[in-house]
Amino acid sequence: MSLAYQHGYSLKALNTFGFDAVAERFVAIDTLDQVRELHADIRRKPQPLLWLGGGSNLVLADQIPGTVAQIRLRGRRIETLNSDEVRVTLGAGENWHASVEALLDEDIFGLENLALIPGAVGSAPVQNIGAYGVEIGDRLEAVEVFDWSSAEHYWLSREDCAFGYRDSLFKRNPGRYLITRVRLRLNRRPAPVLTYAPLRQALADQSEPHPRAVFEAVCRIRRSKLPDPAQIGNAGSFFKNPLIDAAHHQQLRDRFPDLVAYPDGRHYKVAAGWLIDRLGWKGYRGGAVGVHRHQALVLVNYGGGNRQQIEALSGRIRRSVREAFAIELEVEPGFYPPTVQP
């Protein structure tokens, strides 16, 4: 199937912020052959290229130069490894939450803590998505990629992916690796992860909660805190939880006894939402954009907002946190075209 390019294509429905971005050229990618054809086209006529999944972790400008390629590679394969373990291979274009729920319906467990995270499967390893005590890196066995620099197609092991907190090989090498499939190792035997206190409290009446109960509790908690992008534009958590050293932590604890922070090896992970809320940003609205009234980590587009407004708001929040706490917040979503954050 040859590529069908469309020009002046609206991306409003393809980014969860709902920004009215327009792609100079847009193409949908359904097969690996189309990936190779696109690679050949870009080599013949070099231009900017944005790979688009679910558009859930992205802040787009009004005009997107070059080509936007939406990855729609589908497929799900389940292999039984032993009485307890299964290997699941998912196409990069599959919806993440729908995949989590479909596997749960087949009594395949291990992803229930990652329910309701928006976006496509292929985007999940890039950010090493995580929630409620689980990261995809904990469950991932390998990632299939198309290497844009060499035009080779191969698998990378979990170790090759070099996962960190909301970080990976793919995030550190933007534009090089196009993820085409993701391979996970999951379980038939329930082994719920309840290290996250609110999740544990939500299931306190169950001595051995089933993964379905965990899934439902995660969905309830997320819906109570995070706005539905279908109702109000957002990209989920906008800032990472920063890491600080023990001395810095103690200084802040002396000033702010209610500081929310947790040990993380030799460092402490500080709740970015607490920092932002402490400075009065929660519920702030400036024109078409603002900070969600229930979750200070989430910046929102009330309608008619754009990348410039979100960028300016995030810059103001980051400066205020820097001045008040001597902490540098790091933005989680990617900006495209790329920009240097203030």
N, C-alpha and C positions, 0 to 999 in steps of 0.2 A: 504494500500500500504506500503510494507516494505521499509526500507531505502536502498538506493543503494550508497554505499561508493565508492569513487574513490581516488586512492593514487597518490601522486606526481602531484597534479592538479595545472595547471597554473592559477593564478588569475589576469593575466595582463589585460584581458578584463573586469574584475569585480572590478577594482578600477580606479577612474577618474584621478589619477596621472599617470596611465599607467605603474606602476612599475612592473617589471617582478618577482613578488613574487610567490612562490610555496608552496601550502598547503600540509602538510604531509598527511592529509586525508580531503576529501571534500564531502559534501552531500547537496542535495537540499531538502528543506522542503516545501511541498505543502499542508499539512493537519495538523490539531491539533493532530491527532493520531500519526503522525510522530514526532511531538514535544515531546509527551510523550515517544515514543520509544527511541528517542535520549536521553532524560533525563535518562531513565533506563540504556541505554548503558554506559553513562558517569558515572553513579553511580557504575556500575559493574567494570568499568575500568577507574578510575579518570585520567583526562588529561586536558590540556588547551583547551578551547572552545571559538571560535570567532563567533558571530552572524554577518552575513553580509547582508546588505540591498542592496543599490545601489552603495556602495563603494565610496560615494561622499565626505565623511568627515573623511577620514582615510589615515594614512600614514603607509604603510606596510613594514616590513623587507623583506629581500630576501627569507628567509625560515620561514614558519609559522608552529610551532610545534602543535601537537594535531589535533583537528578537526576544520574545518571551515564549518559552516552551513549557507547556503544562504536561507533567508526567502522569500518564494514565495507565501505566503498566499494571495489569491485573494478575490474579492467580492466588490460590491457596492450596498447599500440599501438606498432608499430615503423615508422618512416618512413625510407627511404633518402634521404639528402641529396646524397651524391656517392659516389665509389668508396671513400672512406675513412670517412666519417662517417654516423652514424645518429642519429635523434631517437627517444627512447623515452619514452612517457608511461605512467605507472603510477598506478593508483588508490591513494588514501591508505590503504586497508585491506589492501593486499597485504603479505605478510610480506617483510621486507627481505632476509634471507639467501636465502630461496627465490627471490626475484627476481634477486639477484646470480647465483645458480647457473643459473637458467633462461636468463638472457641469455648467460652464458658458454657454455652448451650450444649456443646459436645463433651462436657465434663473434662475440659483441659484447663488446668489452673496455673496461676503464676503471674498473670497480668491484671488481676482484678483491682489492685491498688492504682493502676494507671488508667482506670476508666474515665471517660468523659473528657479526655485531653483532645482538643480539636486538632485536625490536620491529617496528613497522609502518612502511611507507614514509612515511606522513604525519608521523610523529614525527621522521624523520631531519633535515629542514631546521631544525626548532626548535632542536635542539642543535648544528646543523652538525656532525654526527657525523664523526669522523675516526679514522684508524688507519694506522700503518705508512707515513706520508708522504703520505697522501691525505685530503682532506676532501670531503664531498658538495658543498660550495660550489664546488669545483674542476670539478665535472662537471655542475652544475645549470644549466639554461637559464631555467626559469621555474617558478613555483608558482601553481596555481589555488587561490583561497581564497573562502570565504563570509565576508564582513565582517559580524560580529555586530552592530556598531554601526549599520550602514546597511542591512542586509539585501541588500546587493549581492553579486553573484558575478562575479569577474574574475580576471585573471592579473597576477601581480607578476613583474617581471624579476629576474634574479640580482642586479643592482645595487640594486633596491628592497628585497631581502631583507636587505641590510646585514650580511653575514656577518662574524663575528669568531671568535676561538678559543672553541669551544663556545658560541657566541652568535649571535643573529640578531634581526631585527625582531620575529619571533614570540615569542621568549623575553622580549623587553623590553616586549611588549604582551600580557600573558597575558589570554586570554579574548576578544580581539578577532577574531583571524583563525582560522577553521577551515580547515585545509588539506584540499582535496578531491582534487587530483591533483598529481603532480610530473612535470616534464618535464626529461629529461636529454639531454645531447649526448655520445654515446659513439663508439667507433671499431671499425672492422673490422680495422684494422692494429694488431698488437700493439705496445705502447709501455710495457713494464713500468716501474714506479716502484720503485726499490730503494735509496732514500735511507736507510731504516731499517736500521741496522747488523745486528741479529739476522736480519732477513729476507735481507739481502745474504749473510750468512754461511751461512744455510740453503740458499742457491742457488749457493754458490761454485763448485760443480762444473759449472755450466751457463753457458756464455759468453753465450747469448741465451735466457734462460728464457721459455717460453711462458706466457701469462697463466694457463693451467690449472695450471701448476707453481707460480706465485705464489699462486694461490687455495689450493692444497693446503698450501703452506708456511705461509700465514697461518692456516689452520685448525689446523694442528699446533701452531703457536706459541701461539695463543689457548687451545687446549685444555690446553696444558701449564701455562699461567699462571692461567687464569680458570676458576672452577667453573661447571659446567652448572646453570642455574637449575632444571632438572628434577630435579636431584639434591640441590642445596643452595641455598636461597633467597638471591638477591643481585640487585643492580641494576647489575652491572658496576663500572667505576671510580667510586668514590664522591666523589673529590676531583679538582679540576682541578690541572694543573701550574701553580704560581704563577710570575708574572713579577716579577723584581726588577731594580733598576738596577745599573750596573757597580760602583759603590762598595760596595753591599751584597754583591754577588757576591764581590768581592775580600776583604771582611771574613770572609765565610763560608769562602772557599777557604783563607785563612790559618789558620783554626781547624780546618777539616776538609778536608785535601788530597784526600780521596777523594770530595768532593762531586760529585754527578752533575747537571750543568747544561749548557745549550747556548745559544750566542748566538741572539738573536731580535731582529733590528734593533738598537735601542739598548739593549735589555734582555737579560736571561738568563732562559731558562725552566728552572726547577728541577724535578727529578723528585720529585713529591710522594711517590711510593712510597719513595724513598730517605730522605726526611725522617722518614716514619712508621716505617720499618724501623730507622733509626738510633736511634730512641727506644725500641726494643724491643717495638713493638706487633704486629709480624707474628706470627700464630699465637695472639694473645691470645683467650681465651674468657671471657665473663662471663655465665654462665647460658645463655640460649637464643641469644645473639648473640655475635659476635666478629669478628676480623680474619682473613681467609683465610691459611692457613699458607704458601701459595706466592706470594701477591701482597698486599702491604700496602695497596694502594689499594682493595681489595675488602672491604666489610663484609658479613657473612653472617648469615643466620637459620638456625640449626641445627634449628629446629622449635619452634613455640610462642612465638616471639618476636613483638614488636610494634613499632609506630612509636616509642613512648615509649622503649623500650630502645635502639633504633638511634640515636635522637636524642640520648640521653644519652651513648652511646659516642662518637658523632661529635663531640659537644661537648668531651668529655675529650681526644680526639685533637687537635682544633683548638687547645685551650688549651695543650697540651704543646708543640705545634709553635711556637705564638706565643711562648711563654716561652723555648724553647731557641734558636730561629732568628730571632725577630722577623719571622716570616712569617705572614700570615693566609691559611689555606687556605679555598678556596671550595668549597662542596658542589655536586656536579654534578646529582644527581637533584632533582626537585621534591617538595616536601612538600605533601600535601593532606589537610585544609584547610591553607592556607599558615600558616607559622610564622616567627618571627624566630629565626634561629640564634644560639646563645650565642657 
